[in-house]
């Protein structure tokens, strides 16, 4: 059993590498994996932690690009559909699953609007086929009756309901878990992955770093430096011009919308193609989102949802469901900032989600824009540009056919006798998680697999693995990123003792 190479701080980090990657969100972790599997030496750093920024604040979806298709952005829609298929079938079948979605045809959706929506789903299904994703992975959309809609989503308001449209898209077990798994895979292939390592200055061939644990500084020489800082990319390279927007979600308990077994796209009254997503989660919560609010000024480390955004989400969902939701139903809320490229005038919701690879005057390669689903393609494009710019000798990109750690086919995962929660979150590595926790703590299986607190399904085995193999350095890392307990503040408070105990046992070994 080997210790992780995801390491907090800079102790023992290399000072001369082919590639330095700055930022360990989904794109930066993807860049590190792409570069190291081409045979390049890699140091990947983040000032905070894995998935500290936008990557952990998503809707946890693997989009097929339907919205972009509706906006006429065919190329982006096709890219999204292709990358969705790679994620669900090759890269991370253990962390993704098909998500049924109901669009209720209620009074907020006119008959022409319903016809337009159905045509969009048919076009999206054609995109799925063109991308090579089979109907076994994502079933075809269809019209469903009012009775079927209410069977799948009993809390919906029946008055004025004239059936619905059932479609399918990809859903992640957890966005931060995907980032952590990518980073762990990169480390397995030999990348040096370091958190708590802040960049003080960067050029195309060097970075100055500060160890945020010790305060010590060091300089690293590189053949090329890649900026994958997302919404903070412009702070590192001033030529990068972004127009971030804030997307807010609220978190509900499942008993706020009892019996809901599918996701619901609740129409926003007065719009023709805008919806609020109601997304049941496997941990007993429901995410509702999202908004699109332009922001200005300094970029915060952790964005804060506004009360008007929370009220807007509650109002839209209440209009579609029988029982109105109240502010007291909201047990958590989170907001993320989209790193939108400022390439045109208009509202942030209308800005392209296309990514771009930019080269600064000093030679720093920046990858920016895009979205979580297309992280692999973004990473490939960034490394291609870096290899060309620096004249590096590197193999071709491998990540299109490279499974992440724990990946296995769905039949293999379904047949696993390992604890189901661990299979959902770690795939074929579920037994490794449990065996590691036994070896580190000496505790029995019952204690390691029991929920760490009443109503919190996370297990002690996961927390221990977060420290020993995933580089968690403190309680925040464990509760806010290795697990997502922190999305519900009341649950987070109750989980702190278990996280502190896991850290104590794992670090004392």
C-alpha positions in Angstrom: 0.0 0.0 0.0 1.6 3.2 -1.1 1.0 6.7 0.2 -0.5 9.3 -2.0 1.7 11.8 -3.9 -1.0 14.5 -3.4 0.9 16.4 -0.8 0.1 19.6 1.2 3.1 22.0 1.1 6.3 22.0 -0.9 8.6 19.8 1.2 10.6 17.6 -1.3 8.9 19.1 -4.4 11.0 19.2 -7.6 12.6 22.5 -8.7 13.2 21.6 -12.3 10.4 20.1 -14.5 9.0 20.1 -18.0 5.6 21.5 -17.0 4.3 23.5 -14.1 0.5 23.6 -13.8 -1.0 26.3 -11.7 -4.5 25.6 -10.3 -6.0 22.2 -9.3 -9.6 22.5 -10.3 -10.9 20.1 -12.8 -9.0 21.7 -15.7 -5.7 22.0 -13.9 -5.9 18.4 -12.6 -6.8 17.3 -16.2 -3.8 19.2 -17.6 -1.5 17.5 -15.1 -2.8 14.1 -16.0 -2.6 14.8 -19.8 0.9 16.1 -19.5 2.3 13.3 -17.3 0.8 10.6 -19.4 2.6 12.0 -22.5 5.9 11.4 -20.7 6.5 14.9 -19.4 7.6 15.7 -15.8 4.9 17.7 -14.0 4.6 19.8 -10.9 0.9 20.8 -10.3 0.2 23.3 -7.6 -2.7 25.1 -5.9 -2.7 27.8 -3.3 -5.5 26.1 -1.4 -6.7 22.6 -2.1 -8.0 20.3 -4.8 -11.3 21.6 -6.2 -11.2 24.7 -4.1 -12.7 27.0 -6.7 -15.5 26.8 -9.3 -15.1 23.0 -9.9 -16.9 22.1 -6.6 -19.8 24.6 -7.0 -21.4 23.0 -10.1 -24.8 21.3 -10.6 -22.9 18.0 -10.6 -24.1 17.4 -14.2 -22.3 16.0 -17.2 -24.1 18.1 -19.9 -24.7 16.9 -23.4 -24.8 20.4 -24.8 -28.5 20.8 -25.4 -28.6 24.4 -24.3 -25.8 25.3 -26.5 -27.5 23.6 -29.4 -30.6 25.7 -28.7 -28.4 28.8 -28.9 -27.0 27.8 -32.2 -23.5 26.9 -30.8 -23.4 23.6 -32.6 -19.6 23.1 -32.2 -19.7 23.5 -28.4 -22.8 21.3 -28.2 -21.0 18.5 -30.2 -17.9 18.8 -28.1 -20.0 18.6 -24.9 -21.8 15.5 -26.2 -18.5 13.8 -27.2 -16.9 14.5 -23.8 -20.0 13.4 -21.9 -19.7 10.1 -23.7 -16.0 9.7 -22.8 -16.6 10.6 -19.2 -19.5 8.1 -18.8 -18.1 5.2 -20.8 -14.3 5.4 -20.4 -12.9 8.0 -18.0 -15.3 7.7 -15.0 -18.2 5.3 -15.4 -17.9 4.8 -11.6 -18.5 8.4 -10.9 -21.3 9.1 -13.4 -24.7 7.7 -14.1 -27.7 8.4 -16.4 -30.1 11.0 -14.9 -33.8 11.0 -15.8 -35.2 14.5 -16.3 -38.8 15.5 -16.5 -39.9 18.8 -18.1 -43.5 19.2 -16.9 -45.7 20.7 -19.5 -47.7 23.0 -17.3 -49.2 26.5 -17.6 -45.8 28.1 -17.7 -45.0 26.2 -21.0 -47.2 27.2 -23.9 -48.1 24.6 -26.5 -45.7 26.1 -29.1 -43.1 26.2 -26.3 -43.7 22.5 -25.6 -43.3 21.7 -29.3 -40.0 23.6 -29.4 -38.8 21.8 -26.3 -39.6 18.4 -27.8 -37.8 19.3 -31.0 -34.8 20.3 -28.9 -34.8 17.0 -27.2 -34.9 15.2 -30.5 -32.0 17.2 -31.7 -30.1 16.5 -28.5 -30.7 12.8 -29.0 -29.3 13.0 -32.5 -26.3 14.7 -31.0 -26.0 11.8 -28.6 -25.9 9.3 -31.5 -23.4 11.4 -33.5 -21.2 11.5 -30.5 -21.2 7.7 -30.3 -23.1 7.3 -27.0 -25.5 4.4 -27.0 -29.0 4.3 -25.7 -27.9 1.8 -23.1 -25.9 4.6 -21.5 -28.4 7.4 -22.1 -32.0 6.3 -23.2 -33.9 8.2 -25.8 -36.3 11.0 -24.8 -40.0 10.6 -25.0 -43.3 12.2 -24.3 -45.0 11.0 -21.1 -48.5 11.2 -19.8 -49.7 13.3 -16.8 -50.1 10.0 -14.9 -46.5 9.0 -15.6 -45.2 12.5 -14.7 -46.9 12.4 -11.3 -45.7 8.9 -10.6 -42.1 9.9 -11.2 -42.5 13.3 -9.5 -45.4 13.2 -7.1 -44.9 16.7 -5.6 -45.5 18.4 -8.9 -48.6 20.6 -9.1 -51.2 18.6 -11.1 -53.4 21.5 -11.9 -52.9 22.5 -15.6 -50.4 19.7 -16.1 -50.7 18.2 -19.6 -48.0 15.5 -19.4 -44.3 16.1 -19.7 -41.1 15.3 -21.6 -38.7 12.7 -20.3 -35.1 12.9 -21.3 -31.7 11.8 -19.9 -28.4 13.4 -19.3 -25.3 12.5 -17.3 -25.0 13.2 -13.5 -21.8 13.1 -11.4 -21.6 11.4 -8.0 -19.8 14.6 -7.0 -17.8 17.2 -8.9 -15.1 17.6 -6.2 -14.7 13.8 -6.2 -14.1 13.8 -9.9 -11.4 16.4 -9.5 -9.8 14.5 -6.6 -9.8 11.3 -8.7 -8.2 13.0 -11.7 -5.5 14.4 -9.4 -4.9 11.1 -7.8 -4.6 9.4 -11.2 -2.1 12.1 -12.3 -0.1 11.4 -9.1 -0.2 7.6 -9.8 1.4 8.3 -13.2 4.1 10.3 -11.6 2.9 13.9 -11.4 3.9 15.9 -8.3 0.6 17.3 -7.0 1.0 19.9 -4.3 -1.7 21.8 -2.5 -1.1 24.8 -0.1 1.5 26.0 -2.6 0.9 29.6 -3.7 2.4 31.1 -6.8 4.0 34.5 -6.1 5.2 35.2 -9.6 5.3 33.3 -12.9 6.8 33.5 -16.3 6.7 31.1 -19.2 9.7 29.2 -17.8 9.6 29.8 -14.0 7.5 30.1 -10.9 8.1 31.4 -7.5 6.2 29.5 -4.8 5.4 29.9 -1.2 4.6 27.0 1.1 1.4 28.1 2.8 2.1 25.6 5.7 5.6 26.7 6.5 5.9 30.1 4.9 9.1 29.0 3.0 9.6 30.0 -0.6 11.2 28.3 -3.5 11.7 28.8 -7.3 11.0 26.2 -9.9 12.4 26.1 -13.4 10.1 24.8 -16.2 10.2 24.3 -19.9 6.6 25.7 -19.9 4.1 27.0 -17.4 0.3 26.5 -17.8 -2.2 28.8 -16.0 -5.4 26.8 -15.1 -6.6 29.2 -12.4 -10.1 29.6 -13.7 -11.8 32.8 -12.6 -8.4 33.9 -11.0 -6.5 33.4 -14.3 -6.4 37.2 -14.9 -4.6 37.7 -11.6 -1.7 35.6 -12.8 -1.7 36.9 -16.4 -3.1 40.4 -16.9 -3.8 39.9 -20.6 -6.6 37.5 -19.7 -10.0 39.3 -19.8 -12.9 37.5 -18.1 -16.4 38.5 -17.2 -17.3 36.1 -14.4 -20.9 35.4 -13.4 -22.3 33.9 -10.3 -24.4 30.7 -10.3 -26.2 30.0 -7.1 -27.8 26.7 -5.8 -29.8 26.0 -2.7 -29.8 22.7 -0.9 -33.0 21.0 0.4 -33.7 17.9 2.3 -35.6 15.2 0.3 -38.6 15.5 2.6 -39.1 19.0 1.3 -40.2 17.4 -2.0 -41.2 13.9 -0.9 -41.3 11.0 -3.4 -39.3 12.8 -6.1 -37.3 10.1 -8.0 -36.3 12.1 -11.1 -34.8 15.5 -11.8 -37.2 18.2 -12.8 -36.6 21.2 -15.0 -39.0 23.7 -13.7 -39.9 26.3 -16.3 -39.1 29.9 -15.4 -42.4 31.8 -16.0 -42.1 34.4 -18.8 -39.2 32.8 -20.6 -39.1 30.4 -23.5 -36.0 28.3 -22.8 -34.9 28.9 -19.2 -35.4 26.5 -16.4 -34.5 25.9 -12.7 -33.0 22.5 -12.1 -34.3 20.4 -9.3 -31.7 17.6 -8.8 -32.1 14.8 -6.2 -28.8 13.6 -4.8 -27.9 10.1 -3.6 -27.1 11.4 -0.1 -30.7 12.5 0.8 -30.5 16.1 -0.4 -31.8 18.0 -3.4 -29.9 20.7 -5.2 -31.9 23.5 -6.8 -30.2 25.9 -9.3 -29.1 27.9 -10.8 -28.9 31.7 -11.3 -26.7 33.8 -13.6 -25.7 37.1 -12.0 -22.8 39.2 -13.4 -20.2 40.2 -10.8 -17.6 42.9 -10.6 -14.7 43.7 -8.4 -12.3 41.4 -6.5 -12.8 37.7 -7.0 -13.7 36.1 -3.6 -12.1 32.8 -2.5 -15.6 31.5 -1.6 -18.5 33.2 -3.4 -21.6 33.9 -1.3 -25.2 33.4 -2.5 -27.4 36.4 -2.3 -30.8 36.3 -0.6 -32.6 37.6 -3.8 -31.1 34.6 -5.7 -32.3 32.2 -3.1 -35.7 33.8 -3.2 -35.8 33.5 -7.0 -35.0 29.8 -6.9 -37.7 29.1 -4.2 -40.3 31.1 -6.2 -39.7 29.2 -9.5 -39.8 25.8 -7.8 -42.8 26.7 -5.7 -44.7 27.6 -8.9 -44.2 24.1 -10.3 -44.9 22.1 -7.2 -48.0 21.6 -5.1 -46.6 22.7 -1.8 -44.7 26.1 -1.7 -41.2 26.0 -0.4 -40.1 28.4 2.3 -36.8 29.9 3.3 -36.8 27.5 6.3 -36.6 24.6 3.8 -33.2 25.8 2.6 -30.6 23.8 4.7 -27.6 25.0 2.6 -26.7 27.2 -0.3 -23.6 27.6 -2.5 -22.4 29.7 -5.4 -19.8 29.3 -8.0 -18.2 31.8 -10.5 -18.2 30.9 -14.1 -14.9 31.9 -15.9 -16.6 33.4 -18.9 -14.4 34.9 -21.6 -15.3 38.5 -22.3 -15.5 38.4 -26.1 -18.7 40.1 -26.8 -21.4 42.5 -25.4 -24.4 41.0 -23.8 -25.7 39.3 -20.8 -23.4 36.7 -19.1 -26.0 34.0 -19.7 -25.5 34.6 -23.5 -21.7 34.5 -23.5 -20.1 31.5 -25.2 -18.9 28.6 -23.0 -16.2 27.9 -25.5 -12.7 27.6 -24.1 -9.6 29.4 -25.3 -5.8 28.7 -25.0 -3.9 32.0 -24.8 -0.1 32.7 -24.7 1.1 35.7 -22.6 4.0 38.0 -23.4 6.2 36.0 -21.1 5.1 32.7 -22.5 2.6 31.5 -19.9 0.0 29.3 -21.5 -3.5 30.0 -20.1 -6.5 27.7 -20.5 -9.7 29.5 -19.7 -13.5 29.4 -20.3 -15.2 26.1 -21.0 -17.1 24.0 -18.5 -16.7 21.0 -16.3 -17.9 18.4 -18.9 -15.2 19.4 -21.4 -12.3 19.5 -19.0 -10.5 16.7 -20.8 -10.6 18.4 -24.2 -9.5 21.7 -22.6 -6.6 20.0 -21.0 -5.6 18.3 -24.3 -5.7 21.6 -26.1 -3.7 23.3 -23.4 -0.9 20.7 -23.4 -0.9 20.6 -27.2 -0.2 24.4 -27.2 2.4 24.1 -24.4 4.3 21.3 -26.3 4.3 23.4 -29.5 5.3 26.6 -27.7 8.2 25.0 -25.8 9.3 22.6 -28.4 8.9 19.7 -26.0 9.3 16.1 -27.1 6.1 14.4 -25.9 3.8 11.5 -26.8 0.3 12.0 -28.2 -2.6 12.7 -25.9 -3.8 9.5 -24.2 -6.7 10.7 -22.0 -9.5 9.9 -24.5 -9.0 6.2 -23.7 -7.5 6.4 -20.2 -9.7 5.4 -17.3 -9.3 7.2 -14.0 -8.4 5.2 -10.9 -11.3 3.1 -9.8 -13.0 3.0 -13.2 -14.7 -0.2 -14.3 -17.5 -1.2 -16.5 -21.0 -0.7 -15.2 -21.7 -4.5 -15.1 -18.5 -5.0 -13.1 -19.4 -2.2 -10.7 -23.0 -3.5 -10.3 -21.6 -7.0 -9.4 -19.2 -5.7 -6.8 -19.7 -7.0 -3.3 -18.0 -4.0 -1.8 -20.1 -1.5 0.3 -22.4 0.3 -2.2 -21.5 3.8 -1.0 -17.8 3.2 -1.5 -18.5 1.7 -5.0 -20.4 4.8 -5.9 -17.6 7.1 -4.8 -14.5 5.0 -5.5 -15.5 2.4 -8.0 -13.1 -0.5 -8.2 -11.0 1.1 -5.5 -13.8 0.6 -2.9 -12.0 -2.4 -1.3 -8.7 -0.3 -1.2 -10.5 2.4 0.8 -11.8 -0.1 3.4 -8.5 -2.1 3.6 -6.6 1.1 4.0 -8.8 2.3 6.8 -8.4 -1.0 8.6 -4.6 -0.9 8.3 -4.3 2.7 9.5 -6.8 2.7 12.3 -7.1 -0.9 13.5 -10.9 -0.4 13.7 -13.4 -3.0 12.7 -15.5 -2.9 9.5 -18.8 -2.0 11.3 -17.2 1.2 12.7 -15.5 2.1 9.5 -18.6 1.8 7.4 -21.2 3.2 9.7 -22.5 6.7 9.0 -20.3 9.1 10.9 -23.3 10.8 12.4 -27.1 10.3 12.3 -28.4 11.3 8.9 -24.9 11.8 7.4 -24.1 8.8 5.2 -20.3 9.5 4.8 -18.2 6.8 6.4 -15.1 6.9 8.6 -13.2 4.8 6.0 -13.7 7.6 3.4 -12.3 10.3 5.8 -9.2 8.2 6.5 -8.6 7.6 2.8 -9.0 11.4 2.2 -6.0 11.9 4.4 -3.8 8.9 3.4 -4.4 8.9 -0.3 -6.0 12.2 -1.3 -3.9 14.8 0.4 -6.5 16.2 2.9 -4.6 18.4 5.4 -7.4 19.6 7.7 -11.1 19.4 8.6 -12.1 21.8 5.8 -10.4 19.5 3.2 -12.3 16.5 4.4 -15.8 18.0 5.0 -15.9 20.6 2.2 -14.1 18.8 -0.7 -13.3 15.1 -0.1 -16.9 14.8 1.0 -19.6 17.4 0.6 -20.9 17.3 4.1 -20.1 21.0 4.4 -22.9 22.0 1.9 -25.2 21.6 4.8 -23.7 23.7 7.7 -25.7 21.9 10.4 -24.4 18.5 9.2 -20.9 19.9 9.0 -20.9 20.9 12.6 -21.9 17.4 13.6 -19.2 15.8 11.4 -16.3 17.8 12.8 -15.4 15.3 15.6 -15.2 12.4 13.1 -13.0 14.4 10.7 -10.7 15.5 13.6 -10.4 11.8 14.7 -9.6 10.6 11.1 -6.9 13.2 10.8 -5.4 12.3 14.1 -5.3 8.6 13.4 -4.1 8.9 9.8 -1.4 11.4 10.5 -0.1 9.5 13.5 0.6 6.3 11.6 
